[in-house]
Amino acid sequence: MERLTTTYLGLELKNPIIVGSSPLTASLDNLKKCEDAGAGAVVVKSIFEEQIDHDAKLMISESEGYVVHADGQDFLEDASRNYYIDAYLSLVEKATDALDIPVIASVNCRTQGTWLDYVSRFAEVGADALELNYFVLPSDFKRTAEEMETEFIALVETARRRFPLPLSIKMGSQFTALANIVGQLDKIGVDGLVLFNRFYQPNIDIEKIATKASIVLSSPHEYTLPLQWTALLSAYLNCDICASTGIHSGETLIKMLLSGAKAVQVCSAIMKNGHPVITEMLNTLTTWMDRHHAQTFVDFRGKLAHKRTKDPSQWERAQYMKSLNVEF
């Protein structure tokens, strides 16, 4: 289906559906299933800075009785950290060898930490690009929004300098001035933005009287936020936008493309309904293209972006009163 071919991060994709970082992309077998189902690219499940540091410290604590020299403890910490990093790099390398579609590595980070020391190794094992997944909960009463945003920009600048291949940033929407932040990222030279990330949110078990993990899968109605911001930003940036969250149908895929997205990330829909969802979405897209006489993506992608639509103010206002007056 050459008419579905698109580009994202400078990579050629056979279609705009990317399977996002998730259990669906955590093993070579699962990654192959994504390719076989028709995905245009995959993002290997993120390696977590927090998890690496936690596991390294745990390994050290379990060996405290055997490590009697300070240098030995440093060596053990480095060795344990490298163990987890090497395991992830091995998965990326195997995926790039086995798959014919682009393989994007992913790092979930909170600080300018040790992950920056090994980020260049992703290119060495054959990754086609790197997705940087960053978010810090603004829960510190002493830290201002400006301080946190400055730290975020500095981290991306460092990653951009150290990583020679295409770099995308998977980010949240919780910024005081989102367009300004996106503009800064664009100037730094990132190749793509994924709008938006889904974050872990704890819940409470009222019987055990304890916190617990909550379900993090998206629902179909959640696509409207990334849709709005993709439309607002896409035509003004040099970097590509990949829409994410709430994309459960071919109709939603079409809307994202019309708003200016170069690609979309799908995860929850596949986890809920299986890999055939990818084929269903692509079939809906091609049927729609036939109905509207669109031969390629260029014919309609970004047609309703803020810069190109006849009434761009529709993307900027809440339309609250109009919504209330809809007749049911």
C-alpha positions, -999 to 999 in steps of 0.1 A, spaced: 0 0 0 24 26 -12 -3 53 -10 -1 50 28 36 56 29 47 85 52 78 99 68 84 104 105 117 115 120 132 113 85 123 76 84 101 61 57 71 42 72 49 20 51 19 35 70 14 60 98 6 35 126 34 31 152 30 7 181 40 27 212 62 17 241 43 -10 261 42 -47 269 33 -51 232 69 -41 224 88 -56 253 101 -88 236 113 -98 202 83 -121 197 59 -93 205 77 -69 183 75 -94 154 37 -97 160 34 -59 156 52 -60 123 32 -90 111 0 -71 120 10 -43 97 25 -17 119 46 10 102 72 12 130 76 1 167 89 18 198 107 -7 220 93 -7 255 111 21 275 141 15 296 135 34 329 162 55 345 145 50 379 143 12 375 179 9 365 191 29 395 167 11 418 178 -23 407 215 -13 409 210 -1 445 191 -33 454 219 -55 440 244 -36 461 224 -38 493 221 -76 488 259 -78 485 269 -55 513 283 -83 534 307 -92 506 319 -58 495 345 -45 519 362 -19 497 348 14 485 361 8 449 344 -26 450 310 -10 457 315 15 428 324 -14 405 294 -34 416 271 -4 410 284 2 375 283 -35 367 247 -40 379 236 -9 360 254 -20 328 237 -54 331 202 -39 327 214 -15 300 231 -43 280 199 -64 282 179 -36 267 205 -28 240 205 -65 231 167 -64 226 170 -33 204 198 -49 184 179 -81 178 148 -62 168 167 -41 142 182 -74 128 148 -92 127 124 -65 116 120 -47 83 103 -17 98 119 11 118 128 3 154 128 33 178 145 29 212 130 46 242 143 61 275 121 71 303 140 96 324 136 121 352 170 138 354 203 144 335 214 111 350 235 82 341 213 73 311 231 102 292 263 82 294 249 53 274 225 71 251 249 71 221 250 33 223 215 30 209 228 42 176 257 16 178 232 -13 181 212 -2 151 183 18 165 167 40 138 158 67 163 154 75 200 123 85 218 129 104 250 101 101 275 103 128 302 80 140 329 85 152 365 53 157 386 52 194 397 45 185 433 74 204 449 61 235 466 95 252 463 100 247 426 86 272 400 73 263 366 101 282 350 127 262 370 112 229 359 108 239 323 144 252 321 156 219 335 136 200 309 150 221 280 186 216 293 181 179 294 168 178 258 197 200 247 222 175 262 205 145 247 204 163 213 242 169 215 250 133 224 226 113 202 235 114 165 203 99 151 167 112 149 154 122 184 118 126 194 103 138 227 73 121 242 59 148 265 29 156 286 5 185 282 10 199 317 30 230 309 21 266 317 29 277 282 29 246 261 34 263 227 64 282 240 80 249 253 73 232 220 89 261 201 120 258 222 123 221 215 119 228 178 147 253 179 170 228 197 166 205 167 145 177 179 131 157 150 97 149 164 72 154 193 48 128 205 16 144 218 8 133 245 22 108 270 1 89 295 14 89 331 11 65 360 -15 76 385 -19 58 418 -52 47 432 -64 35 466 -76 0 476 -102 9 503 -103 -27 517 -65 -30 521 -63 7 530 -33 10 507 -23 26 475 -24 5 443 -16 9 406 -45 21 385 -54 11 349 -35 33 325 -51 22 292 -67 51 272 -103 53 262 -116 64 228 -128 98 239 -93 109 251 -81 117 216 -95 153 216 -66 169 235 -38 156 212 -61 164 183 -64 200 193 -27 206 200 -16 188 169 -38 211 149 -26 242 168 11 234 164 18 212 134 20 238 106 43 261 126 71 236 134 100 221 116 98 189 136 72 162 130 42 155 153 31 120 162 -3 120 179 -8 96 208 -36 88 233 -71 78 226 -65 65 191 -88 35 189 -103 37 154 -96 45 118 -118 75 121 -96 89 148 -65 82 128 -79 102 99 -87 131 122 -51 131 135 -38 132 100 -61 160 90 -49 180 119 -13 176 108 2 145 124 28 127 104 21 94 123 2 81 154 11 58 182 -14 31 191 -12 10 222 -43 7 243 -66 -2 214 -43 -32 205 -41 -43 241 -79 -42 244 -88 -57 210 -57 -74 196 -34 -67 167 -61 -69 140 -70 -34 151 -41 -21 130 -55 -37 98 -90 -23 107 -77 12 111 -57 11 78 -87 -3 59 -109 25 73 -82 50 62 -80 36 26 -117 35 22 -120 71 33 -92 81 9 -111 64 -19 -143 82 -10 -126 115 -10 -104 109 -40 -71 111 -21 -43 93 -37 -16 100 -11 -12 115 23 -1 148 9 -36 153 -5 -51 158 29 -25 157 57 -27 189 77 -56 203 57 -74 213 89 -43 225 108 -47 258 126 -26 277 100 -46 263 71 -82 262 82 -107 290 72 -115 297 108 -85 290 130 -102 304 161 -122 272 163 -90 254 175 -84 281 202 -117 285 220 -135 260 242 -168 264 223 -185 258 257 -218 276 249 -221 259 215 -216 225 231 -243 232 256 -268 242 229 -265 211 209 -299 195 204 -301 158 213 
